[in-house]
Amino acid sequence: MKTARVFKSGNSQAVRLPRDFNLDVAKVQVFWKDGDVVLRPLKRTWQDYFDRGRKFSDDFSESIEDMALEENVQW
């Protein structure tokens, strides 16, 4: 079993994970389960995307008209 160091980072506690436990994510879920602290990579969902709201400027068009099909396109 590996061990990790716990230390203060500002007003929070932090844990330095051993290299074997490197996570390829920016955020994790943290919760208690049966008295243990569990870190789980945060899974991004479409609902997360929609909950963040609109990210476009006010002048971004709500709809785009389709252009007419060009019959004689030379590739």
C-alpha positions as CSV (number, residue, x, y, z in Angstrom):
1,M,0.0,0.0,0.0
2,K,1.3,3.4,-0.9
3,T,1.1,6.5,1.3
4,A,0.6,10.1,0.5
5,R,1.6,13.3,2.3
6,V,-1.1,15.7,3.6
7,F,-0.3,19.4,3.9
8,K,-1.8,22.8,4.2
9,S,-2.3,24.9,1.0
10,G,-3.7,28.3,2.0
11,N,-6.9,27.5,4.1
12,S,-7.3,24.1,2.6
13,Q,-5.7,20.7,3.0
14,A,-4.0,19.1,0.0
15,V,-2.7,15.6,-0.7
16,R,0.4,14.9,-2.8
17,L,-0.3,11.7,-4.7
18,P,2.4,9.3,-5.5
19,R,3.4,9.1,-9.2
20,D,1.5,5.8,-9.6
21,F,-1.7,7.7,-8.9
22,N,-1.3,10.5,-11.4
23,L,-4.7,11.6,-12.8
24,D,-5.1,13.0,-16.3
25,V,-8.0,15.3,-15.3
26,A,-8.2,18.9,-14.0
27,K,-10.9,18.1,-11.3
28,V,-12.0,15.2,-9.2
29,Q,-15.1,14.4,-7.2
30,V,-14.4,14.1,-3.4
31,F,-16.7,12.3,-1.1
32,W,-16.8,10.1,2.0
33,K,-17.7,6.4,1.6
34,D,-17.7,4.1,4.6
35,G,-15.3,6.4,6.5
36,D,-12.8,6.7,3.6
37,V,-12.1,9.8,1.5
38,V,-12.6,8.9,-2.2
39,L,-11.2,10.9,-5.1
40,R,-12.9,10.1,-8.5
41,P,-12.1,11.8,-11.8
42,L,-14.9,14.2,-12.7
43,K,-16.8,12.9,-15.7
44,R,-18.0,15.7,-17.9
45,T,-21.6,15.3,-19.2
46,W,-23.7,17.2,-21.7
47,Q,-25.8,18.5,-18.8
48,D,-22.6,20.1,-17.4
49,Y,-22.1,21.8,-20.7
50,F,-25.7,23.2,-20.8
51,D,-25.6,24.2,-17.2
52,R,-22.6,26.5,-17.9
53,G,-24.9,28.6,-20.1
54,R,-24.3,30.5,-23.3
55,K,-20.6,31.3,-24.1
56,F,-21.1,33.4,-27.2
57,S,-21.0,37.2,-27.6
58,D,-24.3,39.1,-27.9
59,D,-23.8,39.7,-31.6
60,F,-23.6,35.9,-32.3
61,S,-26.4,34.8,-34.6
62,E,-29.0,32.5,-33.1
63,S,-29.5,30.8,-36.5
64,I,-27.7,30.6,-39.8
65,E,-29.4,30.3,-43.1
66,D,-28.3,27.5,-45.4
67,M,-26.6,28.7,-48.6
68,A,-27.9,27.6,-51.9
69,L,-26.3,24.4,-53.3
70,E,-23.9,25.1,-56.1
71,E,-24.6,22.6,-58.8
72,N,-21.3,22.9,-60.8
73,V,-18.6,22.6,-58.1
74,Q,-15.3,21.5,-59.7
75,W,-13.2,19.5,-57.3
